[in-house]
């Protein structure tokens, strides 16, 4: 019934506002996860009032009818379907739209904000890539609440240039109220062709009134890794996303910078919403020699440890990792390993708190795809960051006044820590 799209996902919650549509971030290796959802499940005769275990029901996409074991449970659904078709004021209803809505509702009923359905149109965009070339405003969003929330503006994006911040809530798009609308609708309002403009009204924590920004959409190319020596001689490396090429890019940058014998290294993960889990493990392995760098806990309680990969280039140099509310998922894997092993200090603000792992699975006959949370990941010391985030060792807020003045007290604090004798 299901085929893998690519890999299991450690995607952050929502989507990027890109010109093409919904753009999901993040995958992890794991073809073994196909076994979690077998194609055909074996039947058994349940007691009349029993909850039927999923592995006791035959489900095949070609059967065209509700399985016998589920007919009682599904009776209200089909009754509602028929009553709606016969009595709704505006008929005929769009069957595809109703089916999509029913699947989305089923996913939401799990109570897990990361378990979701993707329509075929959305899936075709998601299957693009994480090449770093995007068209739109460039912001990672969380659509699980009544208002869509900005997780992080992307580095070098129009959203960042316009002053959009992590934590902003989208109240209006071009004067239209967005409260209660589904994420796809909000995204469709925000996205658009390069060169066109969109106005967002944002609710910002600490601001006395909503903030309005006008953003010109354009195609953005986002480098995976950037780096330089600061004037103090400290090496500074910024990782913008955890794509498939990040390990090679990071090693190349580290070789260049470490050859100059810097007194310390700053890894900047601020506003990095994550990406491939194996990329997170690879990055952590460049900084931490201890194992494991991450632990994965499956739904049955079993655990899988991810060891540090050998040959890390920066496992001994004095280290600081910068984090903030936009640091999530794979960023938190790296920061969590550094903190647990006391390999270095975390400086900045509390991270986002994304501690679950998802797998994307194709539905049959081009019916879209489902993203299902199948595991939680833990730091090496078995800490969960989900809904909690990581607290920095050195808390340094970044205020609106700082940003307006072009100041970065978090980076300054990280540099000062490394220069201490």
C-alpha positions as CSV (number, residue, x, y, z in Angstrom):
1,X,0.0,0.0,0.0
2,X,2.8,2.3,0.8
3,X,6.1,3.2,-0.9
4,X,8.8,5.4,0.4
5,X,9.1,8.9,-1.1
6,X,12.8,9.0,-0.2
7,X,13.8,8.6,3.4
8,X,12.1,8.9,6.8
9,X,11.7,12.5,7.8
10,X,12.9,14.6,10.6
11,X,11.0,17.4,9.0
12,X,10.0,20.5,11.0
13,X,6.3,21.1,11.4
14,X,5.1,22.9,8.4
15,X,6.3,24.4,5.2
16,X,8.5,27.0,3.6
17,X,6.7,29.8,1.9
18,X,8.1,29.2,-1.6
19,X,6.9,30.2,-5.0
20,X,6.1,26.7,-6.0
21,X,4.1,25.8,-2.9
22,X,4.5,23.8,0.2
23,X,8.1,22.8,0.8
24,X,8.9,20.4,3.6
25,X,12.3,20.2,5.1
26,X,14.2,17.2,6.2
27,X,14.7,13.5,5.7
28,X,16.6,10.8,7.4
29,X,18.0,7.5,6.3
30,X,15.9,4.4,7.1
31,X,14.5,2.1,4.5
32,X,14.0,-0.3,7.5
33,X,11.0,1.8,8.5
34,X,9.0,0.3,5.7
35,X,8.4,-2.6,8.0
36,X,6.5,-0.4,10.4
37,X,3.6,-0.2,7.9
38,X,3.2,-3.5,6.1
39,X,1.4,-3.5,2.8
40,X,-1.2,-6.1,3.8
41,X,-2.2,-6.7,7.4
42,X,-3.5,-10.1,8.4
43,X,-7.2,-10.5,9.5
44,X,-8.5,-11.9,12.7
45,X,-12.0,-12.2,14.3
46,X,-12.3,-9.6,17.1
47,X,-14.7,-9.6,20.0
48,X,-17.8,-7.6,19.3
49,X,-16.9,-4.7,21.6
50,X,-13.1,-4.9,21.3
51,X,-10.8,-2.3,19.9
52,X,-9.3,-4.0,16.8
53,X,-5.5,-4.0,16.8
54,X,-4.1,-2.6,13.6
55,X,-2.2,-5.8,12.8
56,X,-5.4,-7.8,12.9
57,X,-7.2,-5.9,10.0
58,X,-6.9,-6.5,6.3
59,X,-6.4,-3.2,4.6
60,X,-5.7,-3.0,0.8
61,X,-6.3,0.1,-1.4
62,X,-7.9,-2.0,-4.1
63,X,-10.7,-3.5,-2.0
64,X,-13.0,-0.5,-2.5
65,X,-15.0,-1.1,0.7
66,X,-14.7,-0.6,4.4
67,X,-13.1,-3.8,6.0
68,X,-15.6,-5.9,7.8
69,X,-13.7,-5.4,11.1
70,X,-14.2,-1.6,10.8
71,X,-17.7,-1.4,9.5
72,X,-19.2,-0.5,12.9
73,X,-16.6,2.2,13.6
74,X,-17.0,3.7,10.1
75,X,-20.9,3.6,10.0
76,X,-21.2,7.2,11.4
77,X,-18.7,8.4,8.8
78,X,-20.6,7.0,5.8
79,X,-23.9,8.2,7.2
80,X,-22.5,11.7,7.6
81,X,-21.1,11.5,4.0
82,X,-24.5,10.6,2.6
83,X,-26.4,13.2,4.6
84,X,-23.9,15.9,3.5
85,X,-24.3,15.0,-0.1
86,X,-28.1,15.0,0.0
87,X,-28.7,18.0,2.2
88,X,-25.9,20.6,2.0
89,X,-27.1,23.9,0.5
90,X,-24.4,24.2,-2.2
91,X,-24.3,21.0,-4.3
92,X,-22.7,19.1,-5.8
93,X,-19.8,18.9,-3.3
94,X,-16.2,18.3,-4.5
95,X,-15.6,14.7,-3.6
96,X,-11.8,15.1,-3.8
97,X,-11.9,18.0,-1.4
98,X,-14.1,16.1,1.1
99,X,-11.7,13.1,1.0
100,X,-8.7,15.3,1.5
101,X,-10.4,17.0,4.4
102,X,-11.3,13.7,6.0
103,X,-7.8,12.4,5.8
104,X,-6.4,15.7,7.2
105,X,-8.9,15.5,10.0
106,X,-7.9,11.9,10.8
107,X,-4.3,12.9,11.0
108,X,-5.1,15.9,13.3
109,X,-7.1,13.6,15.5
110,X,-3.9,11.8,16.5
111,X,-3.0,14.9,18.5
112,X,0.4,15.0,16.9
113,X,1.2,18.2,15.1
114,X,3.7,16.5,12.8
115,X,1.5,13.7,11.6
116,X,-0.2,15.0,8.4
117,X,-1.5,14.4,4.9
118,X,-0.1,15.9,1.7
119,X,-2.2,16.2,-1.3
120,X,-0.8,15.1,-4.7
121,X,-0.2,18.8,-5.7
122,X,1.6,19.5,-2.4
123,X,3.6,16.2,-2.7
124,X,4.9,17.1,-6.2
125,X,6.5,20.2,-4.7
126,X,7.8,18.5,-1.6
127,X,9.6,16.0,-3.8
128,X,11.7,19.0,-5.2
129,X,14.8,19.0,-3.0
130,X,16.8,20.9,-0.4
131,X,19.2,22.5,-3.0
132,X,18.8,25.9,-1.3
133,X,17.3,27.5,-4.4
134,X,13.8,28.8,-3.4
135,X,11.4,31.3,-4.9
136,X,9.1,33.2,-2.4
137,X,9.7,34.9,0.9
138,X,11.7,32.2,2.6
139,X,10.3,31.4,6.0
140,X,9.8,28.1,7.9
141,X,6.3,28.0,9.5
142,X,4.3,26.0,11.9
143,X,0.6,25.6,10.9
144,X,-0.6,23.6,13.9
145,X,-2.3,26.5,15.7
146,X,-5.1,28.9,14.8
147,X,-2.5,31.3,13.4
148,X,0.5,30.3,11.4
149,X,3.7,30.9,13.3
150,X,7.1,31.7,11.8
151,X,9.6,29.2,13.1
152,X,12.5,30.9,11.4
153,X,13.2,33.2,8.4
154,X,15.8,31.7,6.2
155,X,19.2,33.1,5.9
156,X,19.4,35.6,3.1
157,X,15.7,35.4,2.4
158,X,13.3,38.3,1.6
159,X,11.5,37.5,4.9
160,X,14.7,38.0,6.9
161,X,15.5,41.2,5.0
162,X,12.0,42.6,5.8
163,X,12.4,41.9,9.5
164,X,10.3,38.8,9.9
165,X,11.3,37.0,13.2
166,X,11.0,33.6,14.7
167,X,7.8,33.4,16.7
168,X,5.8,35.9,14.7
169,X,2.2,35.0,14.1
170,X,0.6,35.8,10.8
171,X,-2.6,37.8,11.4
172,X,-3.3,39.0,7.8
173,X,-2.0,38.5,4.3
174,X,-2.7,41.5,2.0
175,X,-5.4,42.7,4.4
176,X,-7.2,39.3,4.6
177,X,-7.7,37.7,8.0
178,X,-5.8,34.4,8.3
179,X,-7.3,33.2,11.6
180,X,-8.5,29.6,11.6
181,X,-7.5,29.0,7.9
182,X,-5.7,25.8,7.1
183,X,-2.0,26.0,6.4
184,X,-2.3,25.3,2.7
185,X,-4.6,28.3,2.3
186,X,-2.3,30.6,4.2
187,X,0.7,29.4,2.2
188,X,-1.2,29.9,-1.1
189,X,-1.8,33.6,-0.1
190,X,1.8,34.2,0.9
191,X,3.6,32.5,-2.0
192,X,3.9,34.0,-5.4
193,X,6.2,34.8,-8.4
194,X,9.5,36.4,-7.9
195,X,9.3,40.2,-8.1
196,X,5.7,40.4,-6.7
197,X,5.0,41.9,-3.3
198,X,3.0,40.6,-0.3
199,X,2.0,42.4,2.9
200,X,1.9,40.5,6.2
201,X,0.4,41.7,9.4
202,X,2.3,40.0,12.2
203,X,1.6,39.5,15.9
204,X,5.0,39.7,17.7
205,X,5.6,38.8,21.3
206,X,6.6,41.9,23.3
207,X,5.3,44.4,20.6
208,X,2.5,46.7,21.7
209,X,0.8,46.6,18.2
210,X,0.8,44.3,15.2
211,X,3.8,44.7,12.9
212,X,3.3,45.1,9.1
213,X,5.9,44.1,6.7
214,X,6.0,44.3,2.9
215,X,8.1,41.6,1.2
216,X,9.2,41.4,-2.4
217,X,9.3,37.7,-3.4
218,X,12.4,36.6,-5.3
219,X,14.5,33.5,-6.0
220,X,16.9,32.9,-3.2
221,X,20.0,30.8,-3.2
222,X,21.0,29.8,0.3
223,X,24.5,28.4,0.9
224,X,24.5,25.3,3.2
225,X,27.6,26.5,5.1
226,X,29.3,29.9,5.4
227,X,32.4,30.7,7.5
228,X,35.2,33.2,8.2
229,X,37.8,34.2,10.8
230,X,36.5,37.0,13.0
231,X,38.8,39.9,13.7
232,X,39.7,38.3,17.0
233,X,41.0,35.2,15.1
234,X,38.0,33.0,16.3
235,X,36.7,30.8,13.6
236,X,33.0,31.4,12.8
237,X,30.9,28.8,10.9
238,X,27.2,29.3,10.1
239,X,25.1,26.3,9.1
240,X,21.9,27.4,7.4
241,X,20.3,24.1,6.8
242,X,21.0,20.3,7.1
243,X,20.8,19.3,3.5
244,X,22.5,16.3,1.9
245,X,25.6,18.3,1.0
246,X,26.2,19.9,4.4
247,X,28.8,17.4,5.6
248,X,31.1,18.0,2.6
249,X,30.6,21.7,2.8
250,X,31.3,21.8,6.5
251,X,34.4,19.7,6.3
252,X,35.8,21.9,3.5
253,X,35.1,25.1,5.6
254,X,36.6,23.6,8.7
255,X,39.7,22.6,6.9
256,X,40.2,26.1,5.6
257,X,39.6,27.8,9.0
258,X,41.3,25.3,11.3
259,X,44.5,25.5,9.2
260,X,44.8,29.0,10.6
261,X,45.0,27.8,14.2
262,X,42.1,29.8,15.6
263,X,41.7,30.0,19.4
264,X,38.2,28.7,19.2
265,X,35.3,27.8,17.0
266,X,31.7,29.2,16.9
267,X,29.0,27.1,15.2
268,X,26.0,29.3,14.5
269,X,22.7,27.3,14.3
270,X,20.4,30.2,14.9
271,X,17.3,30.2,12.7
272,X,18.3,26.8,11.3
273,X,15.1,24.7,11.2
274,X,16.9,21.4,10.6
275,X,16.8,18.9,7.8
276,X,18.2,15.4,7.3
277,X,18.8,13.5,10.4
278,X,21.9,11.8,9.1
279,X,23.2,15.3,8.2
280,X,22.7,16.3,11.8
281,X,24.5,13.2,13.0
282,X,27.4,13.9,10.6
283,X,27.7,17.6,11.8
284,X,27.6,16.5,15.4
285,X,30.4,14.0,14.6
286,X,32.6,16.8,13.4
287,X,32.4,18.4,16.8
288,X,31.9,15.6,19.3
289,X,34.0,12.4,19.5
290,X,31.8,10.7,22.2
291,X,29.1,8.3,21.3
292,X,26.2,8.2,20.8
293,X,25.4,11.6,19.4
294,X,21.7,10.8,19.4
295,X,19.2,8.1,20.5
296,X,16.1,7.2,18.7
297,X,13.2,5.6,20.6
298,X,10.6,3.7,18.5
299,X,7.0,3.4,19.5
300,X,7.5,-0.1,20.9
301,X,10.0,1.3,23.4
302,X,13.1,0.0,21.7
303,X,16.0,2.3,21.2
304,X,18.6,2.8,18.5
305,X,21.9,4.7,19.2
306,X,23.6,6.7,16.5
307,X,27.4,6.6,17.1
308,X,29.7,9.5,16.3
309,X,31.2,9.0,12.9
310,X,35.0,8.7,12.9
311,X,37.3,11.4,11.7
312,X,35.7,14.6,13.2
313,X,37.8,17.6,12.4
314,X,36.8,19.9,15.3
315,X,36.4,17.5,18.3
316,X,39.1,19.2,20.4
317,X,39.1,22.9,19.7
318,X,37.4,25.2,22.2
319,X,33.7,25.4,21.1
320,X,30.5,27.5,21.3
321,X,27.3,26.8,19.6
322,X,24.8,29.6,19.0
323,X,21.1,28.7,19.2
324,X,17.7,30.5,19.4
325,X,14.0,29.9,19.0
326,X,14.5,29.1,15.3
327,X,17.0,26.3,16.0
328,X,15.1,23.1,15.6
329,X,15.3,19.4,14.8
330,X,18.7,18.5,13.4
331,X,20.1,21.8,14.9
332,X,19.0,20.5,18.3
333,X,20.6,17.1,17.7
334,X,23.9,18.9,17.3
335,X,23.4,21.3,20.2
336,X,22.1,18.5,22.5
337,X,25.2,16.4,21.9
338,X,27.5,19.3,22.5
339,X,25.7,20.2,25.7
340,X,25.4,16.6,27.1
341,X,29.0,15.8,26.7
342,X,30.1,19.3,27.9
343,X,32.0,19.6,24.7
344,X,31.3,23.3,24.5
345,X,28.8,25.9,25.6
346,X,25.4,26.8,24.1
347,X,24.9,30.6,23.9
348,X,21.8,32.5,22.9
349,X,18.2,31.7,23.6
350,X,16.1,28.5,24.1
351,X,15.8,26.4,21.0
352,X,12.5,25.4,19.3
353,X,11.8,21.9,20.7
354,X,11.3,19.4,17.9
355,X,12.0,15.9,19.2
356,X,10.1,13.6,16.9
357,X,11.0,11.7,13.8
358,X,8.6,11.3,10.8
359,X,8.4,9.1,7.8
360,X,6.8,10.1,4.5
361,X,4.9,7.4,2.8
362,X,3.3,7.5,-0.7
363,X,-0.4,6.5,-1.0
364,X,-1.3,4.3,-3.9
365,X,-2.5,5.5,-7.3
366,X,-1.1,9.0,-6.9
367,X,-3.3,9.8,-3.9
368,X,-0.7,12.0,-2.2
369,X,1.4,11.0,0.9
370,X,1.2,10.8,4.6
371,X,3.7,11.9,7.2
372,X,3.6,9.7,10.3
373,X,5.5,10.2,13.5
374,X,7.0,6.9,14.3
375,X,9.8,7.7,16.8
376,X,11.2,10.3,19.2
377,X,14.8,11.3,19.3
378,X,16.7,11.9,22.5
379,X,20.0,13.5,23.4
380,X,22.9,11.2,24.3
381,X,21.9,11.5,28.0
382,X,18.3,10.5,27.1
383,X,16.8,14.0,27.3
384,X,13.8,14.8,25.2
385,X,13.7,18.3,23.7
386,X,10.1,18.0,22.3
387,X,8.0,21.0,23.2
388,X,10.8,22.0,25.6
389,X,13.8,23.0,23.6
390,X,17.3,23.3,24.8
391,X,18.2,25.9,27.4
392,X,21.5,27.7,26.6
393,X,24.4,27.6,29.1
394,X,24.7,31.3,28.6
395,X,21.4,33.1,28.0
396,X,21.8,36.2,25.8
397,X,18.6,37.8,24.4
398,X,18.6,39.5,21.0
399,X,16.3,42.5,21.3
400,X,14.5,44.5,18.6
401,X,16.7,47.4,19.4
402,X,19.9,45.3,18.9
403,X,18.7,44.2,15.5
404,X,17.7,47.7,14.5
405,X,21.2,48.9,15.5
406,X,22.9,46.1,13.6
407,X,24.2,44.6,16.9
408,X,24.7,40.9,17.7
409,X,25.2,40.5,21.4
410,X,24.9,36.7,21.1
411,X,27.8,36.5,18.7
412,X,29.8,38.9,20.9
413,X,29.1,36.8,23.9
414,X,30.2,33.6,22.1
415,X,33.4,35.3,21.0
416,X,34.1,36.5,24.6
417,X,33.6,33.1,26.0
418,X,36.1,31.6,23.6
419,X,38.7,34.3,24.3
420,X,38.6,33.8,28.1
421,X,41.9,32.3,29.3
